[in-house]
Amino acid sequence: MLALRTTRRLAPVAARCMSSVDLSSVSNYVKTPEARAELEGFLRAMNDMSKRIEGAPAKKEIDWAHWEKTIRWPGLVASFKQAAGNVKVTPLQDTFTPELKKTFGEAVSALKASAEKSNARVAELDALLAEIDARPSGRQLTIEEAYKSKPEVAKQIEQDIKDNKWFL
């Protein structure tokens, strides 16, 4: 019963929080099986909570006349009616959604920046791999070709030979 009341009170807050989250975009970044399992568990829990919220009965008015007839204890129903009338339910204040959105936004922007860096590094490594694949193998490479491909190394080698430096 308490869970049902809590669900009813939290339903508007939960709906407002989750309405702005696009979980399909989050699932694109989830790669490992463990993370996918966690995300699927979270989605199942969200769907279960949504079903509970939708299935929660609307607030019913108490039929005080019926209870006056049913309960014979004098003044008991009247005192309950008075106590129920004095209950003040303060609406829940949503203090965590702005911070949650800010943190989530920072995480997404950091993830995008990391993805851009990774893509740039992949392109750089692909270019290096293509260059390595284009080079002739060691037995087919002549000294002249090696000197032409790396002139700065060729100068250093020639200088070392000139200076009689035969060992590194």
C-alpha positions as CSV (number, residue, x, y, z in Angstrom):
1,M,0.0,0.0,0.0
2,L,2.8,2.4,0.9
3,A,4.6,1.6,-2.4
4,L,1.4,2.3,-4.3
5,R,1.0,5.7,-2.6
6,T,4.7,6.5,-3.1
7,T,4.4,5.5,-6.8
8,R,1.4,7.8,-7.2
9,R,3.2,10.7,-5.7
10,L,6.4,10.1,-7.6
11,A,4.7,9.5,-11.0
12,P,4.7,13.1,-12.2
13,V,8.3,13.6,-11.2
14,A,9.5,10.4,-12.7
15,A,7.6,11.1,-16.0
16,R,9.1,14.6,-16.2
17,C,12.6,13.3,-15.5
18,M,12.5,10.4,-18.0
19,S,10.6,12.3,-20.8
20,S,13.8,14.2,-21.8
21,V,16.1,11.1,-21.8
22,D,16.5,9.3,-25.1
23,L,17.7,5.9,-24.1
24,S,18.1,4.7,-27.7
25,S,21.0,7.1,-28.1
26,V,22.5,5.9,-24.8
27,S,22.3,2.3,-26.0
28,N,24.4,3.2,-29.0
29,Y,27.4,3.9,-26.7
30,V,27.0,0.7,-24.7
31,K,29.4,-1.9,-26.1
32,T,30.2,-4.5,-23.4
33,P,27.9,-7.4,-22.6
34,E,27.9,-6.4,-18.9
35,A,26.9,-2.8,-19.7
36,R,24.2,-4.0,-22.1
37,A,22.8,-6.3,-19.3
38,E,22.8,-3.4,-16.9
39,L,21.0,-1.1,-19.4
40,E,18.4,-3.8,-20.2
41,G,17.8,-4.3,-16.4
42,F,17.3,-0.6,-16.0
43,L,14.9,-0.5,-19.0
44,R,12.9,-3.4,-17.5
45,A,12.7,-1.6,-14.2
46,M,11.6,1.6,-15.9
47,N,8.9,-0.3,-17.9
48,D,7.7,-2.0,-14.7
49,M,7.5,1.3,-12.9
50,S,5.6,2.8,-15.8
51,K,3.1,0.0,-15.7
52,R,2.7,0.5,-12.0
53,I,2.1,4.2,-12.4
54,E,-0.4,3.6,-15.2
55,G,-2.2,0.9,-13.1
56,A,-2.3,2.9,-9.9
57,P,-5.9,3.8,-9.0
58,A,-6.9,7.4,-8.9
59,K,-7.5,9.0,-5.6
60,K,-10.9,7.9,-4.2
61,E,-13.1,9.9,-2.0
62,I,-13.9,8.3,1.3
63,D,-17.6,7.5,1.8
64,W,-17.8,8.8,5.4
65,A,-21.6,8.1,5.6
66,H,-21.0,4.4,4.8
67,W,-18.4,4.2,7.5
68,E,-20.6,6.0,10.0
69,K,-23.2,3.3,9.4
70,T,-20.7,0.4,9.5
71,I,-18.7,1.4,12.5
72,R,-20.7,1.6,15.7
73,W,-18.0,3.2,17.9
74,P,-19.3,6.7,18.7
75,G,-17.1,9.5,17.4
76,L,-14.4,7.3,15.8
77,V,-15.3,8.0,12.2
78,A,-15.7,11.7,13.0
79,S,-12.2,11.8,14.5
80,F,-10.8,10.0,11.5
81,K,-12.6,12.4,9.2
82,Q,-11.2,15.4,11.0
83,A,-7.7,13.9,11.1
84,A,-7.9,13.2,7.3
85,G,-9.1,16.8,6.7
86,N,-6.1,18.1,8.6
87,V,-3.5,16.2,6.6
88,K,-1.5,18.6,4.5
89,V,0.5,16.8,1.7
90,T,3.2,19.1,0.4
91,P,4.1,18.5,-3.3
92,L,7.5,17.0,-4.0
93,Q,10.1,19.6,-5.0
94,D,12.2,18.5,-7.9
95,T,15.7,19.5,-6.8
96,F,17.7,16.8,-8.5
97,T,16.7,17.0,-12.1
98,P,18.6,20.1,-13.0
99,E,21.8,18.7,-11.5
100,L,21.1,15.3,-13.1
101,K,20.7,17.0,-16.5
102,K,23.8,19.0,-16.1
103,T,25.9,16.0,-15.1
104,F,24.4,13.9,-17.9
105,G,25.1,16.7,-20.4
106,E,28.7,16.9,-19.2
107,A,29.1,13.2,-19.6
108,V,27.6,13.2,-23.1
109,S,29.9,16.1,-24.2
110,A,32.9,14.4,-22.7
111,L,31.9,11.2,-24.5
112,K,31.6,13.0,-27.8
113,A,34.9,14.7,-27.4
114,S,36.5,11.4,-26.6
115,A,34.9,9.8,-29.6
116,E,36.2,12.6,-31.8
117,K,39.7,12.1,-30.5
118,S,39.5,8.4,-31.0
119,N,38.2,8.8,-34.5
120,A,41.1,11.2,-35.3
121,R,43.6,8.7,-33.8
122,V,42.1,5.9,-35.8
123,A,42.4,7.9,-39.0
124,E,46.0,8.7,-38.1
125,L,46.8,5.1,-37.5
126,D,45.1,4.0,-40.7
127,A,47.3,6.5,-42.6
128,L,50.4,5.1,-40.9
129,L,49.3,1.6,-41.7
130,A,48.8,2.4,-45.3
131,E,52.2,4.0,-45.4
132,I,53.8,1.0,-43.9
133,D,52.0,-1.3,-46.3
134,A,53.2,0.8,-49.2
135,R,56.8,0.5,-48.2
136,P,58.9,-2.2,-49.8
137,S,60.0,-4.9,-47.5
138,G,63.6,-4.9,-46.1
139,R,65.1,-7.3,-48.7
140,Q,63.6,-5.3,-51.6
141,L,64.6,-1.9,-50.2
142,T,67.8,-0.4,-51.5
143,I,69.9,2.1,-49.5
144,E,69.2,4.8,-52.1
145,E,65.4,4.3,-51.7
146,A,65.8,4.4,-47.9
147,Y,67.8,7.7,-48.2
148,K,65.2,9.2,-50.5
149,S,62.3,8.3,-48.1
150,K,64.1,9.6,-45.0
151,P,66.5,12.4,-46.0
152,E,67.1,13.6,-42.4
153,V,68.1,10.1,-41.4
154,A,70.3,9.8,-44.4
155,K,72.2,13.0,-43.5
156,Q,72.7,11.7,-39.9
157,I,74.0,8.4,-41.2
158,E,76.4,10.1,-43.6
159,Q,77.6,12.4,-40.9
160,D,78.2,9.5,-38.5
161,I,80.2,7.7,-41.3
162,K,82.2,10.9,-41.9
163,D,82.9,11.2,-38.2
164,N,83.8,7.5,-37.8
165,K,81.0,6.8,-35.5
166,W,80.2,3.2,-36.1
167,F,78.2,2.3,-33.0
168,L,75.2,3.9,-31.5
